[in-house]
Amino acid sequence: MALTDYEKYIRTDELLHLQKDPEALSCHDEMQFQIVHQAHELYMKLIDHELRFVATLLSADETARAISTLGRVARIQRVLMSSIDLLDTMAPTDYMTIRLGLGRGSGQESPGFRTMLKLPQEVVWPAFASFLERAGVTLRDLYEHPHDHHELFQLAEGLLDYDQLLQTWRQRHLMLVYRIIGTGTPSLKGKHSDLLAHGMKTRFFPALWDVRDDVYAEWTAQQAAKGHEPGYHG
């Protein structure tokens, strides 16, 4: 039977043969395991595509479209996060069965994941820093007077959304690991508690976090000089 135009365009024949045949599955849940991770790689490829486009837009001073593209990236990240819920339905013993076929493979080896980690500093931040320099606005000015630079502030916050969602996705993935193999079982990359501590310290756009410390510290000092104690919120 001839392929339809849709099948040709989406290349469904190739796509749907990327999973194991039903008779070759190590257990029923292996189909889900493969599809979820393959879909993750596709979505992370799309994030790569969009973030590189953001850098191109910033180089051309197309602020509005860069902001909307970052909004798209955030939506893709939320799809990644929500799809992990499917893997929560897998029994630990089924994962152990799948693990035998996976060998020493680890999600840390994901090419899409590695790209998501390196793009912020290697591609996006240099483009953003150059953009701010051309605009004659420092990051400190931007966060001290956000409403005087509304569009630029939204751009910076879009970058922070990526950072925050990536950290949250990593933490959500770690919770999945805890659910499937426990909190004390060491992974191929080390103890999960150590991985979590490391992940919590990772900032993909560190300057966007540091500027908050600077602005708040100065405001606190100003309030203290006036005899006010602003306190802290946790």
Secondary structure, DSSP 8 states (H G I E B T S, - for coil): ----HHHHHHTHHHHTTSS--GGG-SSTTHHHHHHHHHHHHHHHHHHHHHHHHHHHHHHTT-HHHHHHHHHHHHHHHHHHHHHHHHHTTS-HHHHHHHHHHHTT--GGG-HHHHHHHHHIIIIIHHHHHHHHHHHT--HHHHHHSGGGSHHHHHHHHHHHHHHHHHHHHHHHHHHHHHHHH-SSS-BTTB-HHHHHHHHHH--SSHHHHHHHHHHHHHHHHHHHHTT-------
